[in-house]
């Protein structure tokens, strides 16, 4: 394998490259779509590398001779196939034999390996065997393992709200992320994986926090506390309202939030690219928005702040200053 082929491509960039590959298979591709694709490719060297890998991979799919894989390859490349299905099928093939993408831990592969996962924009409710209630936020993945010693959950991606009712047995619940472990008996708490840290918020009961490489006794969090931590230790700790997160009720709430941060939050609930002009980043957003229709949220915010919604494609949306 040459040096270029060995370059690691993050799962998010790989999915964006696949998005553009499928977008350009649509009938009557517009000049705006072609320009937006080229703009994405030129935005970062890794984007262009991912694009080239996509073209090579697509060609290999077309040339597949394995009787078992040929129908899947054909289906994954059909323009009329749903985007989510196509991306899933492509990821399955890559997991099986396209190691150059380095997607073992990426979202596209995690969905196939996880015990439970949620789609982008979905909030999924689960009741585990012991009565523990779990709600997965958008684009999340979870593994579950119960044994005689404890009940183990591992959050692979995203965010979840956990409620342990009184009917759960006395075995502790361990919630692991790449940054450490949370342990509880009876509690309600939220766990969210960020890129470089995990954030835990306790609403009822108490939770013991143990960073992965932290040799000291666990850190006890009570109701109304939030902590961020990485493998080395605690990064931040603060008081918060002991109320379950708005997303668990299908809502997005902002109180004087900078537009750039609001857009970053909202983007978690929809496919494609969502951004705002850097000049608008500091504008403040307030309101309570139902997450069932993110297009309506974008339109409402744009109307309130007198902004222009620019659509390069249906998956590439940018908020711009409104022309006089």
Helices and strands as residue ranges (DSSP letters): H 3-6, H 11-23, H 31-43, H 45-62, H 67-76, H 83-97, G 99-101, H 107-113, E 116-117, E 124-127, E 133-136, E 141-146, E 151-157, E 159-163, E 173-177, E 180-184, E 187-193, E 198-211, E 219-222, E 225-229, E 234-239, G 246-249, E 251-258, H 259-267, E 273-276, G 278-280, E 284-290, H 294-305, E 307-313, E 316-321
